[in-house]
Amino acid sequence: MNPCPRCGQPGEVRKSGSNRCWVQCIKFGKDGNCKAISTICPTRAEAIAAWNKMR
Ligand SMILES: [Zn+2]
């Protein structure tokens, strides 16, 4: 997985329910001030692919 396109920190895969996955920066939200987040995808692989395409 690519590092965050905005700040260079690693991304982390998040999951909600059985078919909602996305990747967000580890500095996203309350733990930091980065707003990088991928689109929500049905699978982990698609979420990572979406994250890797972010610029
Ligand atoms: Zn970031």
mmCIF file of the protein (N, C-alpha, C, O) and its ligand, coordinates in Angstrom:
data_MODEL
# 
_entry.id   MODEL 
# 
loop_
_entity.id 
_entity.type 
_entity.pdbx_number_of_molecules 
1 polymer     1 
2 non-polymer 1 
# 
_entity_poly.entity_id                      1 
_entity_poly.type                           'polypeptide(L)' 
_entity_poly.nstd_linkage                   no 
_entity_poly.nstd_monomer                   no 
_entity_poly.pdbx_seq_one_letter_code       MNPCPRCGQPGEVRKSGSNRCWVQCIKFGKDGNCKAISTICPTRAEAIAAWNKMR 
_entity_poly.pdbx_seq_one_letter_code_can   MNPCPRCGQPGEVRKSGSNRCWVQCIKFGKDGNCKAISTICPTRAEAIAAWNKMR 
_entity_poly.pdbx_strand_id                 A 
# 
loop_
_entity_poly_seq.entity_id 
_entity_poly_seq.num 
_entity_poly_seq.mon_id 
_entity_poly_seq.hetero 
1 1  MET n 
1 2  ASN n 
1 3  PRO n 
1 4  CYS n 
1 5  PRO n 
1 6  ARG n 
1 7  CYS n 
1 8  GLY n 
1 9  GLN n 
1 10 PRO n 
1 11 GLY n 
1 12 GLU n 
1 13 VAL n 
1 14 ARG n 
1 15 LYS n 
1 16 SER n 
1 17 GLY n 
1 18 SER n 
1 19 ASN n 
1 20 ARG n 
1 21 CYS n 
1 22 TRP n 
1 23 VAL n 
1 24 GLN n 
1 25 CYS n 
1 26 ILE n 
1 27 LYS n 
1 28 PHE n 
1 29 GLY n 
1 30 LYS n 
1 31 ASP n 
1 32 GLY n 
1 33 ASN n 
1 34 CYS n 
1 35 LYS n 
1 36 ALA n 
1 37 ILE n 
1 38 SER n 
1 39 THR n 
1 40 ILE n 
1 41 CYS n 
1 42 PRO n 
1 43 THR n 
1 44 ARG n 
1 45 ALA n 
1 46 GLU n 
1 47 ALA n 
1 48 ILE n 
1 49 ALA n 
1 50 ALA n 
1 51 TRP n 
1 52 ASN n 
1 53 LYS n 
1 54 MET n 
1 55 ARG n 
# 
loop_
_struct_asym.id 
_struct_asym.entity_id 
A 1 
B 2 
# 
loop_
_chem_comp.id 
_chem_comp.type 
_chem_comp.mon_nstd_flag 
ALA 'L-peptide linking' y 
ARG 'L-peptide linking' y 
ASN 'L-peptide linking' y 
ASP 'L-peptide linking' y 
CYS 'L-peptide linking' y 
GLN 'L-peptide linking' y 
GLU 'L-peptide linking' y 
GLY 'peptide linking'   y 
ILE 'L-peptide linking' y 
LYS 'L-peptide linking' y 
MET 'L-peptide linking' y 
PHE 'L-peptide linking' y 
PRO 'L-peptide linking' y 
SER 'L-peptide linking' y 
THR 'L-peptide linking' y 
TRP 'L-peptide linking' y 
VAL 'L-peptide linking' y 
ZN  non-polymer         . 
# 
_pdbx_entity_nonpoly.entity_id   2 
_pdbx_entity_nonpoly.name        ? 
_pdbx_entity_nonpoly.comp_id     ZN 
# 
_pdbx_nonpoly_scheme.asym_id         B 
_pdbx_nonpoly_scheme.entity_id       2 
_pdbx_nonpoly_scheme.mon_id          ZN 
_pdbx_nonpoly_scheme.ndb_seq_num     1 
_pdbx_nonpoly_scheme.pdb_seq_num     101 
_pdbx_nonpoly_scheme.auth_seq_num    101 
_pdbx_nonpoly_scheme.pdb_mon_id      ZN 
_pdbx_nonpoly_scheme.auth_mon_id     ZN 
_pdbx_nonpoly_scheme.pdb_strand_id   A 
_pdbx_nonpoly_scheme.pdb_ins_code    . 
# 
loop_
_atom_site.group_PDB 
_atom_site.id 
_atom_site.type_symbol 
_atom_site.label_atom_id 
_atom_site.label_alt_id 
_atom_site.label_comp_id 
_atom_site.label_asym_id 
_atom_site.label_entity_id 
_atom_site.label_seq_id 
_atom_site.pdbx_PDB_ins_code 
_atom_site.Cartn_x 
_atom_site.Cartn_y 
_atom_site.Cartn_z 
_atom_site.occupancy 
_atom_site.B_iso_or_equiv 
_atom_site.pdbx_formal_charge 
_atom_site.auth_seq_id 
_atom_site.auth_comp_id 
_atom_site.auth_asym_id 
_atom_site.auth_atom_id 
_atom_site.pdbx_PDB_model_num 
ATOM   1   N  N  . MET A 1 1  ? 0.844   -1.199 0.000  1.00 0.00 ? 1   MET A N  1 
ATOM   2   C  CA . MET A 1 1  ? 0.000   0.000  0.000  1.00 0.00 ? 1   MET A CA 1 
ATOM   3   C  C  . MET A 1 1  ? 0.877   1.246  0.000  1.00 0.00 ? 1   MET A C  1 
ATOM   4   O  O  . MET A 1 1  ? 1.893   1.304  0.692  1.00 0.00 ? 1   MET A O  1 
ATOM   5   N  N  . ASN A 1 2  ? 0.479   2.220  -0.770 1.00 0.00 ? 2   ASN A N  1 
ATOM   6   C  CA . ASN A 1 2  ? 1.264   3.451  -0.834 1.00 0.00 ? 2   ASN A CA 1 
ATOM   7   C  C  . ASN A 1 2  ? 1.141   4.232  0.474  1.00 0.00 ? 2   ASN A C  1 
ATOM   8   O  O  . ASN A 1 2  ? 0.166   4.071  1.208  1.00 0.00 ? 2   ASN A O  1 
ATOM   9   N  N  . PRO A 1 3  ? 2.130   5.076  0.762  1.00 0.00 ? 3   PRO A N  1 
ATOM   10  C  CA . PRO A 1 3  ? 1.967   6.000  1.887  1.00 0.00 ? 3   PRO A CA 1 
ATOM   11  C  C  . PRO A 1 3  ? 0.895   7.038  1.552  1.00 0.00 ? 3   PRO A C  1 
ATOM   12  O  O  . PRO A 1 3  ? 0.456   7.161  0.409  1.00 0.00 ? 3   PRO A O  1 
ATOM   13  N  N  . CYS A 1 4  ? 0.497   7.764  2.567  1.00 0.00 ? 4   CYS A N  1 
ATOM   14  C  CA . CYS A 1 4  ? -0.513  8.802  2.375  1.00 0.00 ? 4   CYS A CA 1 
ATOM   15  C  C  . CYS A 1 4  ? -0.078  9.787  1.294  1.00 0.00 ? 4   CYS A C  1 
ATOM   16  O  O  . CYS A 1 4  ? 1.055   10.266 1.320  1.00 0.00 ? 4   CYS A O  1 
ATOM   17  N  N  . PRO A 1 5  ? -0.966  10.097 0.341  1.00 0.00 ? 5   PRO A N  1 
ATOM   18  C  CA . PRO A 1 5  ? -0.604  11.033 -0.730 1.00 0.00 ? 5   PRO A CA 1 
ATOM   19  C  C  . PRO A 1 5  ? -0.457  12.469 -0.245 1.00 0.00 ? 5   PRO A C  1 
ATOM   20  O  O  . PRO A 1 5  ? 0.124   13.297 -0.947 1.00 0.00 ? 5   PRO A O  1 
ATOM   21  N  N  . ARG A 1 6  ? -0.960  12.775 0.917  1.00 0.00 ? 6   ARG A N  1 
ATOM   22  C  CA . ARG A 1 6  ? -0.901  14.148 1.419  1.00 0.00 ? 6   ARG A CA 1 
ATOM   23  C  C  . ARG A 1 6  ? 0.216   14.375 2.410  1.00 0.00 ? 6   ARG A C  1 
ATOM   24  O  O  . ARG A 1 6  ? 0.871   15.417 2.378  1.00 0.00 ? 6   ARG A O  1 
ATOM   25  N  N  . CYS A 1 7  ? 0.451   13.395 3.309  1.00 0.00 ? 7   CYS A N  1 
ATOM   26  C  CA . CYS A 1 7  ? 1.439   13.653 4.359  1.00 0.00 ? 7   CYS A CA 1 
ATOM   27  C  C  . CYS A 1 7  ? 2.533   12.586 4.451  1.00 0.00 ? 7   CYS A C  1 
ATOM   28  O  O  . CYS A 1 7  ? 3.489   12.759 5.206  1.00 0.00 ? 7   CYS A O  1 
ATOM   29  N  N  . GLY A 1 8  ? 2.412   11.489 3.701  1.00 0.00 ? 8   GLY A N  1 
ATOM   30  C  CA . GLY A 1 8  ? 3.475   10.490 3.694  1.00 0.00 ? 8   GLY A CA 1 
ATOM   31  C  C  . GLY A 1 8  ? 3.414   9.465  4.804  1.00 0.00 ? 8   GLY A C  1 
ATOM   32  O  O  . GLY A 1 8  ? 4.242   8.556  4.852  1.00 0.00 ? 8   GLY A O  1 
ATOM   33  N  N  . GLN A 1 9  ? 2.448   9.597  5.698  1.00 0.00 ? 9   GLN A N  1 
ATOM   34  C  CA . GLN A 1 9  ? 2.280   8.592  6.752  1.00 0.00 ? 9   GLN A CA 1 
ATOM   35  C  C  . GLN A 1 9  ? 1.612   7.352  6.149  1.00 0.00 ? 9   GLN A C  1 
ATOM   36  O  O  . GLN A 1 9  ? 1.033   7.425  5.065  1.00 0.00 ? 9   GLN A O  1 
ATOM   37  N  N  . PRO A 1 10 ? 1.690   6.227  6.841  1.00 0.00 ? 10  PRO A N  1 
ATOM   38  C  CA . PRO A 1 10 ? 1.033   5.022  6.305  1.00 0.00 ? 10  PRO A CA 1 
ATOM   39  C  C  . PRO A 1 10 ? -0.484  5.155  6.317  1.00 0.00 ? 10  PRO A C  1 
ATOM   40  O  O  . PRO A 1 10 ? -1.056  5.924  7.090  1.00 0.00 ? 10  PRO A O  1 
ATOM   41  N  N  . GLY A 1 11 ? -1.114  4.387  5.442  1.00 0.00 ? 11  GLY A N  1 
ATOM   42  C  CA . GLY A 1 11 ? -2.564  4.284  5.483  1.00 0.00 ? 11  GLY A CA 1 
ATOM   43  C  C  . GLY A 1 11 ? -2.964  3.053  6.264  1.00 0.00 ? 11  GLY A C  1 
ATOM   44  O  O  . GLY A 1 11 ? -2.159  2.144  6.468  1.00 0.00 ? 11  GLY A O  1 
ATOM   45  N  N  . GLU A 1 12 ? -4.201  3.028  6.697  1.00 0.00 ? 12  GLU A N  1 
ATOM   46  C  CA . GLU A 1 12 ? -4.692  1.831  7.387  1.00 0.00 ? 12  GLU A CA 1 
ATOM   47  C  C  . GLU A 1 12 ? -6.060  1.485  6.834  1.00 0.00 ? 12  GLU A C  1 
ATOM   48  O  O  . GLU A 1 12 ? -6.872  2.365  6.549  1.00 0.00 ? 12  GLU A O  1 
ATOM   49  N  N  . VAL A 1 13 ? -6.303  0.184  6.686  1.00 0.00 ? 13  VAL A N  1 
ATOM   50  C  CA . VAL A 1 13 ? -7.579  -0.283 6.163  1.00 0.00 ? 13  VAL A CA 1 
ATOM   51  C  C  . VAL A 1 13 ? -8.599  -0.280 7.289  1.00 0.00 ? 13  VAL A C  1 
ATOM   52  O  O  . VAL A 1 13 ? -8.333  -0.794 8.375  1.00 0.00 ? 13  VAL A O  1 
ATOM   53  N  N  . ARG A 1 14 ? -9.748  0.288  7.035  1.00 0.00 ? 14  ARG A N  1 
ATOM   54  C  CA . ARG A 1 14 ? -10.850 0.286  7.988  1.00 0.00 ? 14  ARG A CA 1 
ATOM   55  C  C  . ARG A 1 14 ? -12.010 -0.468 7.360  1.00 0.00 ? 14  ARG A C  1 
ATOM   56  O  O  . ARG A 1 14 ? -12.146 -0.520 6.138  1.00 0.00 ? 14  ARG A O  1 
ATOM   57  N  N  . LYS A 1 15 ? -12.825 -1.040 8.194  1.00 0.00 ? 15  LYS A N  1 
ATOM   58  C  CA . LYS A 1 15 ? -13.925 -1.864 7.704  1.00 0.00 ? 15  LYS A CA 1 
ATOM   59  C  C  . LYS A 1 15 ? -15.173 -1.575 8.517  1.00 0.00 ? 15  LYS A C  1 
ATOM   60  O  O  . LYS A 1 15 ? -15.104 -1.362 9.727  1.00 0.00 ? 15  LYS A O  1 
ATOM   61  N  N  . SER A 1 16 ? -16.310 -1.570 7.845  1.00 0.00 ? 16  SER A N  1 
ATOM   62  C  CA . SER A 1 16 ? -17.580 -1.394 8.535  1.00 0.00 ? 16  SER A CA 1 
ATOM   63  C  C  . SER A 1 16 ? -18.566 -2.393 7.966  1.00 0.00 ? 16  SER A C  1 
ATOM   64  O  O  . SER A 1 16 ? -18.831 -2.388 6.764  1.00 0.00 ? 16  SER A O  1 
ATOM   65  N  N  . GLY A 1 17 ? -19.101 -3.233 8.796  1.00 0.00 ? 17  GLY A N  1 
ATOM   66  C  CA . GLY A 1 17 ? -20.007 -4.260 8.297  1.00 0.00 ? 17  GLY A CA 1 
ATOM   67  C  C  . GLY A 1 17 ? -19.249 -5.268 7.453  1.00 0.00 ? 17  GLY A C  1 
ATOM   68  O  O  . GLY A 1 17 ? -18.040 -5.435 7.611  1.00 0.00 ? 17  GLY A O  1 
ATOM   69  N  N  . SER A 1 18 ? -19.950 -5.930 6.567  1.00 0.00 ? 18  SER A N  1 
ATOM   70  C  CA . SER A 1 18 ? -19.316 -7.007 5.809  1.00 0.00 ? 18  SER A CA 1 
ATOM   71  C  C  . SER A 1 18 ? -18.807 -6.566 4.451  1.00 0.00 ? 18  SER A C  1 
ATOM   72  O  O  . SER A 1 18 ? -18.041 -7.292 3.818  1.00 0.00 ? 18  SER A O  1 
ATOM   73  N  N  . ASN A 1 19 ? -19.210 -5.401 3.992  1.00 0.00 ? 19  ASN A N  1 
ATOM   74  C  CA . ASN A 1 19 ? -18.819 -5.042 2.628  1.00 0.00 ? 19  ASN A CA 1 
ATOM   75  C  C  . ASN A 1 19 ? -18.508 -3.570 2.447  1.00 0.00 ? 19  ASN A C  1 
ATOM   76  O  O  . ASN A 1 19 ? -18.702 -3.017 1.364  1.00 0.00 ? 19  ASN A O  1 
ATOM   77  N  N  . ARG A 1 20 ? -18.032 -2.943 3.491  1.00 0.00 ? 20  ARG A N  1 
ATOM   78  C  CA . ARG A 1 20 ? -17.633 -1.536 3.364  1.00 0.00 ? 20  ARG A CA 1 
ATOM   79  C  C  . ARG A 1 20 ? -16.208 -1.408 3.890  1.00 0.00 ? 20  ARG A C  1 
ATOM   80  O  O  . ARG A 1 20 ? -15.974 -1.447 5.098  1.00 0.00 ? 20  ARG A O  1 
ATOM   81  N  N  . CYS A 1 21 ? -15.261 -1.256 2.969  1.00 0.00 ? 21  CYS A N  1 
ATOM   82  C  CA . CYS A 1 21 ? -13.858 -1.093 3.339  1.00 0.00 ? 21  CYS A CA 1 
ATOM   83  C  C  . CYS A 1 21 ? -13.332 0.204  2.747  1.00 0.00 ? 21  CYS A C  1 
ATOM   84  O  O  . CYS A 1 21 ? -13.763 0.634  1.677  1.00 0.00 ? 21  CYS A O  1 
ATOM   85  N  N  . TRP A 1 22 ? -12.411 0.808  3.445  1.00 0.00 ? 22  TRP A N  1 
ATOM   86  C  CA . TRP A 1 22 ? -11.740 1.982  2.918  1.00 0.00 ? 22  TRP A CA 1 
ATOM   87  C  C  . TRP A 1 22 ? -10.384 2.089  3.577  1.00 0.00 ? 22  TRP A C  1 
ATOM   88  O  O  . TRP A 1 22 ? -10.095 1.403  4.556  1.00 0.00 ? 22  TRP A O  1 
ATOM   89  N  N  . VAL A 1 23 ? -9.554  2.965  3.023  1.00 0.00 ? 23  VAL A N  1 
ATOM   90  C  CA . VAL A 1 23 ? -8.243  3.216  3.615  1.00 0.00 ? 23  VAL A CA 1 
ATOM   91  C  C  . VAL A 1 23 ? -8.193  4.671  4.024  1.00 0.00 ? 23  VAL A C  1 
ATOM   92  O  O  . VAL A 1 23 ? -8.576  5.558  3.262  1.00 0.00 ? 23  VAL A O  1 
ATOM   93  N  N  . GLN A 1 24 ? -7.722  4.903  5.216  1.00 0.00 ? 24  GLN A N  1 
ATOM   94  C  CA . GLN A 1 24 ? -7.522  6.285  5.647  1.00 0.00 ? 24  GLN A CA 1 
ATOM   95  C  C  . GLN A 1 24 ? -6.129  6.425  6.244  1.00 0.00 ? 24  GLN A C  1 
ATOM   96  O  O  . GLN A 1 24 ? -5.528  5.467  6.730  1.00 0.00 ? 24  GLN A O  1 
ATOM   97  N  N  . CYS A 1 25 ? -5.649  7.651  6.186  1.00 0.00 ? 25  CYS A N  1 
ATOM   98  C  CA . CYS A 1 25 ? -4.348  7.970  6.759  1.00 0.00 ? 25  CYS A CA 1 
ATOM   99  C  C  . CYS A 1 25 ? -4.354  7.699  8.265  1.00 0.00 ? 25  CYS A C  1 
ATOM   100 O  O  . CYS A 1 25 ? -5.367  7.923  8.929  1.00 0.00 ? 25  CYS A O  1 
ATOM   101 N  N  . ILE A 1 26 ? -3.233  7.221  8.806  1.00 0.00 ? 26  ILE A N  1 
ATOM   102 C  CA . ILE A 1 26 ? -3.201  7.009  10.262 1.00 0.00 ? 26  ILE A CA 1 
ATOM   103 C  C  . ILE A 1 26 ? -3.313  8.330  11.023 1.00 0.00 ? 26  ILE A C  1 
ATOM   104 O  O  . ILE A 1 26 ? -3.585  8.341  12.223 1.00 0.00 ? 26  ILE A O  1 
ATOM   105 N  N  . LYS A 1 27 ? -3.101  9.434  10.320 1.00 0.00 ? 27  LYS A N  1 
ATOM   106 C  CA . LYS A 1 27 ? -3.244  10.742 10.964 1.00 0.00 ? 27  LYS A CA 1 
ATOM   107 C  C  . LYS A 1 27 ? -4.627  11.338 10.719 1.00 0.00 ? 27  LYS A C  1 
ATOM   108 O  O  . LYS A 1 27 ? -4.861  12.515 10.995 1.00 0.00 ? 27  LYS A O  1 
ATOM   109 N  N  . PHE A 1 28 ? -5.534  10.526 10.202 1.00 0.00 ? 28  PHE A N  1 
ATOM   110 C  CA . PHE A 1 28 ? -6.871  11.016 9.912  1.00 0.00 ? 28  PHE A CA 1 
ATOM   111 C  C  . PHE A 1 28 ? -7.658  11.218 11.201 1.00 0.00 ? 28  PHE A C  1 
ATOM   112 O  O  . PHE A 1 28 ? -7.549  10.435 12.145 1.00 0.00 ? 28  PHE A O  1 
ATOM   113 N  N  . GLY A 1 29 ? -8.445  12.271 11.219 1.00 0.00 ? 29  GLY A N  1 
ATOM   114 C  CA . GLY A 1 29 ? -9.380  12.469 12.313 1.00 0.00 ? 29  GLY A CA 1 
ATOM   115 C  C  . GLY A 1 29 ? -8.741  12.824 13.631 1.00 0.00 ? 29  GLY A C  1 
ATOM   116 O  O  . GLY A 1 29 ? -7.842  13.662 13.693 1.00 0.00 ? 29  GLY A O  1 
ATOM   117 N  N  . LYS A 1 30 ? -9.210  12.180 14.692 1.00 0.00 ? 30  LYS A N  1 
ATOM   118 C  CA . LYS A 1 30 ? -8.823  12.605 16.039 1.00 0.00 ? 30  LYS A CA 1 
ATOM   119 C  C  . LYS A 1 30 ? -7.354  12.395 16.353 1.00 0.00 ? 30  LYS A C  1 
ATOM   120 O  O  . LYS A 1 30 ? -6.819  13.029 17.262 1.00 0.00 ? 30  LYS A O  1 
ATOM   121 N  N  . ASP A 1 31 ? -6.693  11.509 15.611 1.00 0.00 ? 31  ASP A N  1 
ATOM   122 C  CA . ASP A 1 31 ? -5.287  11.245 15.898 1.00 0.00 ? 31  ASP A CA 1 
ATOM   123 C  C  . ASP A 1 31 ? -4.334  12.167 15.148 1.00 0.00 ? 31  ASP A C  1 
ATOM   124 O  O  . ASP A 1 31 ? -3.117  12.045 15.286 1.00 0.00 ? 31  ASP A O  1 
ATOM   125 N  N  . GLY A 1 32 ? -4.862  13.065 14.374 1.00 0.00 ? 32  GLY A N  1 
ATOM   126 C  CA . GLY A 1 32 ? -3.992  13.944 13.605 1.00 0.00 ? 32  GLY A CA 1 
ATOM   127 C  C  . GLY A 1 32 ? -4.814  14.946 12.830 1.00 0.00 ? 32  GLY A C  1 
ATOM   128 O  O  . GLY A 1 32 ? -5.962  15.223 13.178 1.00 0.00 ? 32  GLY A O  1 
ATOM   129 N  N  . ASN A 1 33 ? -4.241  15.476 11.803 1.00 0.00 ? 33  ASN A N  1 
ATOM   130 C  CA . ASN A 1 33 ? -4.952  16.523 11.081 1.00 0.00 ? 33  ASN A CA 1 
ATOM   131 C  C  . ASN A 1 33 ? -4.940  16.282 9.588  1.00 0.00 ? 33  ASN A C  1 
ATOM   132 O  O  . ASN A 1 33 ? -5.055  17.228 8.808  1.00 0.00 ? 33  ASN A O  1 
ATOM   133 N  N  . CYS A 1 34 ? -4.805  15.042 9.178  1.00 0.00 ? 34  CYS A N  1 
ATOM   134 C  CA . CYS A 1 34 ? -4.810  14.744 7.752  1.00 0.00 ? 34  CYS A CA 1 
ATOM   135 C  C  . CYS A 1 34 ? -6.203  14.297 7.347  1.00 0.00 ? 34  CYS A C  1 
ATOM   136 O  O  . CYS A 1 34 ? -6.892  13.611 8.102  1.00 0.00 ? 34  CYS A O  1 
ATOM   137 N  N  . LYS A 1 35 ? -6.613  14.692 6.147  1.00 0.00 ? 35  LYS A N  1 
ATOM   138 C  CA . LYS A 1 35 ? -7.958  14.365 5.700  1.00 0.00 ? 35  LYS A CA 1 
ATOM   139 C  C  . LYS A 1 35 ? -7.961  13.340 4.575  1.00 0.00 ? 35  LYS A C  1 
ATOM   140 O  O  . LYS A 1 35 ? -8.969  13.181 3.886  1.00 0.00 ? 35  LYS A O  1 
ATOM   141 N  N  . ALA A 1 36 ? -6.849  12.644 4.382  1.00 0.00 ? 36  ALA A N  1 
ATOM   142 C  CA . ALA A 1 36 ? -6.782  11.692 3.271  1.00 0.00 ? 36  ALA A CA 1 
ATOM   143 C  C  . ALA A 1 36 ? -7.582  10.438 3.589  1.00 0.00 ? 36  ALA A C  1 
ATOM   144 O  O  . ALA A 1 36 ? -7.348  9.770  4.596  1.00 0.00 ? 36  ALA A O  1 
ATOM   145 N  N  . ILE A 1 37 ? -8.524  10.134 2.713  1.00 0.00 ? 37  ILE A N  1 
ATOM   146 C  CA . ILE A 1 37 ? -9.358  8.937  2.890  1.00 0.00 ? 37  ILE A CA 1 
ATOM   147 C  C  . ILE A 1 37 ? -9.794  8.476  1.507  1.00 0.00 ? 37  ILE A C  1 
ATOM   148 O  O  . ILE A 1 37 ? -10.115 9.286  0.638  1.00 0.00 ? 37  ILE A O  1 
ATOM   149 N  N  . SER A 1 38 ? -9.798  7.175  1.322  1.00 0.00 ? 38  SER A N  1 
ATOM   150 C  CA . SER A 1 38 ? -10.198 6.646  0.015  1.00 0.00 ? 38  SER A CA 1 
ATOM   151 C  C  . SER A 1 38 ? -11.722 6.574  -0.067 1.00 0.00 ? 38  SER A C  1 
ATOM   152 O  O  . SER A 1 38 ? -12.424 6.827  0.912  1.00 0.00 ? 38  SER A O  1 
ATOM   153 N  N  . THR A 1 39 ? -12.205 6.233  -1.223 1.00 0.00 ? 39  THR A N  1 
ATOM   154 C  CA . THR A 1 39 ? -13.635 5.963  -1.350 1.00 0.00 ? 39  THR A CA 1 
ATOM   155 C  C  . THR A 1 39 ? -13.943 4.638  -0.647 1.00 0.00 ? 39  THR A C  1 
ATOM   156 O  O  . THR A 1 39 ? -13.050 3.818  -0.437 1.00 0.00 ? 39  THR A O  1 
ATOM   157 N  N  . ILE A 1 40 ? -15.173 4.443  -0.298 1.00 0.00 ? 40  ILE A N  1 
ATOM   158 C  CA . ILE A 1 40 ? -15.608 3.194  0.335  1.00 0.00 ? 40  ILE A CA 1 
ATOM   159 C  C  . ILE A 1 40 ? -15.859 2.159  -0.752 1.00 0.00 ? 40  ILE A C  1 
ATOM   160 O  O  . ILE A 1 40 ? -16.558 2.413  -1.732 1.00 0.00 ? 40  ILE A O  1 
ATOM   161 N  N  . CYS A 1 41 ? -15.272 0.995  -0.550 1.00 0.00 ? 41  CYS A N  1 
ATOM   162 C  CA . CYS A 1 41 ? -15.338 -0.066 -1.555 1.00 0.00 ? 41  CYS A CA 1 
ATOM   163 C  C  . CYS A 1 41 ? -15.859 -1.345 -0.912 1.00 0.00 ? 41  CYS A C  1 
ATOM   164 O  O  . CYS A 1 41 ? -15.812 -1.495 0.309  1.00 0.00 ? 41  CYS A O  1 
ATOM   165 N  N  . PRO A 1 42 ? -16.354 -2.265 -1.731 1.00 0.00 ? 42  PRO A N  1 
ATOM   166 C  CA . PRO A 1 42 ? -16.883 -3.514 -1.175 1.00 0.00 ? 42  PRO A CA 1 
ATOM   167 C  C  . PRO A 1 42 ? -15.817 -4.480 -0.668 1.00 0.00 ? 42  PRO A C  1 
ATOM   168 O  O  . PRO A 1 42 ? -16.112 -5.341 0.161  1.00 0.00 ? 42  PRO A O  1 
ATOM   169 N  N  . THR A 1 43 ? -14.608 -4.352 -1.143 1.00 0.00 ? 43  THR A N  1 
ATOM   170 C  CA . THR A 1 43 ? -13.565 -5.278 -0.700 1.00 0.00 ? 43  THR A CA 1 
ATOM   171 C  C  . THR A 1 43 ? -12.318 -4.511 -0.281 1.00 0.00 ? 43  THR A C  1 
ATOM   172 O  O  . THR A 1 43 ? -12.083 -3.377 -0.698 1.00 0.00 ? 43  THR A O  1 
ATOM   173 N  N  . ARG A 1 44 ? -11.527 -5.175 0.561  1.00 0.00 ? 44  ARG A N  1 
ATOM   174 C  CA . ARG A 1 44 ? -10.263 -4.612 1.026  1.00 0.00 ? 44  ARG A CA 1 
ATOM   175 C  C  . ARG A 1 44 ? -9.336  -4.305 -0.159 1.00 0.00 ? 44  ARG A C  1 
ATOM   176 O  O  . ARG A 1 44 ? -8.703  -3.250 -0.206 1.00 0.00 ? 44  ARG A O  1 
ATOM   177 N  N  . ALA A 1 45 ? -9.267  -5.246 -1.115 1.00 0.00 ? 45  ALA A N  1 
ATOM   178 C  CA . ALA A 1 45 ? -8.365  -5.057 -2.252 1.00 0.00 ? 45  ALA A CA 1 
ATOM   179 C  C  . ALA A 1 45 ? -8.752  -3.819 -3.065 1.00 0.00 ? 45  ALA A C  1 
ATOM   180 O  O  . ALA A 1 45 ? -7.888  -3.057 -3.497 1.00 0.00 ? 45  ALA A O  1 
ATOM   181 N  N  . GLU A 1 46 ? -10.042 -3.631 -3.264 1.00 0.00 ? 46  GLU A N  1 
ATOM   182 C  CA . GLU A 1 46 ? -10.493 -2.459 -4.027 1.00 0.00 ? 46  GLU A CA 1 
ATOM   183 C  C  . GLU A 1 46 ? -10.221 -1.170 -3.259 1.00 0.00 ? 46  GLU A C  1 
ATOM   184 O  O  . GLU A 1 46 ? -9.863  -0.152 -3.851 1.00 0.00 ? 46  GLU A O  1 
ATOM   185 N  N  . ALA A 1 47 ? -10.392 -1.217 -1.949 1.00 0.00 ? 47  ALA A N  1 
ATOM   186 C  CA . ALA A 1 47 ? -10.127 -0.028 -1.145 1.00 0.00 ? 47  ALA A CA 1 
ATOM   187 C  C  . ALA A 1 47 ? -8.653  0.358  -1.237 1.00 0.00 ? 47  ALA A C  1 
ATOM   188 O  O  . ALA A 1 47 ? -8.323  1.537  -1.363 1.00 0.00 ? 47  ALA A O  1 
ATOM   189 N  N  . ILE A 1 48 ? -7.773  -0.629 -1.173 1.00 0.00 ? 48  ILE A N  1 
ATOM   190 C  CA . ILE A 1 48 ? -6.337  -0.352 -1.280 1.00 0.00 ? 48  ILE A CA 1 
ATOM   191 C  C  . ILE A 1 48 ? -6.014  0.185  -2.675 1.00 0.00 ? 48  ILE A C  1 
ATOM   192 O  O  . ILE A 1 48 ? -5.209  1.106  -2.814 1.00 0.00 ? 48  ILE A O  1 
ATOM   193 N  N  . ALA A 1 49 ? -6.635  -0.385 -3.701 1.00 0.00 ? 49  ALA A N  1 
ATOM   194 C  CA . ALA A 1 49 ? -6.400  0.100  -5.062 1.00 0.00 ? 49  ALA A CA 1 
ATOM   195 C  C  . ALA A 1 49 ? -6.851  1.557  -5.206 1.00 0.00 ? 49  ALA A C  1 
ATOM   196 O  O  . ALA A 1 49 ? -6.183  2.365  -5.851 1.00 0.00 ? 49  ALA A O  1 
ATOM   197 N  N  . ALA A 1 50 ? -7.989  1.874  -4.595 1.00 0.00 ? 50  ALA A N  1 
ATOM   198 C  CA . ALA A 1 50 ? -8.498  3.258  -4.661 1.00 0.00 ? 50  ALA A CA 1 
ATOM   199 C  C  . ALA A 1 50 ? -7.538  4.206  -3.930 1.00 0.00 ? 50  ALA A C  1 
ATOM   200 O  O  . ALA A 1 50 ? -7.267  5.311  -4.397 1.00 0.00 ? 50  ALA A O  1 
ATOM   201 N  N  . TRP A 1 51 ? -7.041  3.765  -2.802 1.00 0.00 ? 51  TRP A N  1 
ATOM   202 C  CA . TRP A 1 51 ? -6.082  4.569  -2.025 1.00 0.00 ? 51  TRP A CA 1 
ATOM   203 C  C  . TRP A 1 51 ? -4.810  4.814  -2.846 1.00 0.00 ? 51  TRP A C  1 
ATOM   204 O  O  . TRP A 1 51 ? -4.297  5.932  -2.897 1.00 0.00 ? 51  TRP A O  1 
ATOM   205 N  N  . ASN A 1 52 ? -4.320  3.766  -3.476 1.00 0.00 ? 52  ASN A N  1 
ATOM   206 C  CA . ASN A 1 52 ? -3.083  3.887  -4.241 1.00 0.00 ? 52  ASN A CA 1 
ATOM   207 C  C  . ASN A 1 52 ? -3.210  4.832  -5.430 1.00 0.00 ? 52  ASN A C  1 
ATOM   208 O  O  . ASN A 1 52 ? -2.205  5.347  -5.921 1.00 0.00 ? 52  ASN A O  1 
ATOM   209 N  N  . LYS A 1 53 ? -4.429  5.065  -5.895 1.00 0.00 ? 53  LYS A N  1 
ATOM   210 C  CA . LYS A 1 53 ? -4.651  5.984  -7.029 1.00 0.00 ? 53  LYS A CA 1 
ATOM   211 C  C  . LYS A 1 53 ? -4.803  7.422  -6.590 1.00 0.00 ? 53  LYS A C  1 
ATOM   212 O  O  . LYS A 1 53 ? -4.812  8.320  -7.431 1.00 0.00 ? 53  LYS A O  1 
ATOM   213 N  N  . MET A 1 54 ? -4.925  7.667  -5.287 1.00 0.00 ? 54  MET A N  1 
ATOM   214 C  CA . MET A 1 54 ? -5.126  9.032  -4.807 1.00 0.00 ? 54  MET A CA 1 
ATOM   215 C  C  . MET A 1 54 ? -3.861  9.863  -4.997 1.00 0.00 ? 54  MET A C  1 
ATOM   216 O  O  . MET A 1 54 ? -2.743  9.371  -4.842 1.00 0.00 ? 54  MET A O  1 
ATOM   217 N  N  . ARG A 1 55 ? -4.067  11.134 -5.336 1.00 0.00 ? 55  ARG A N  1 
ATOM   218 C  CA . ARG A 1 55 ? -2.943  12.056 -5.495 1.00 0.00 ? 55  ARG A CA 1 
ATOM   219 C  C  . ARG A 1 55 ? -3.201  13.304 -4.687 1.00 0.00 ? 55  ARG A C  1 
ATOM   220 O  O  . ARG A 1 55 ? -2.374  14.216 -4.679 1.00 0.00 ? 55  ARG A O  1 
HETATM 221 ZN ZN . ZN  B 2 .  ? -1.988  11.701 5.639  1.00 0.00 2 101 ZN  A ZN 1 
# 
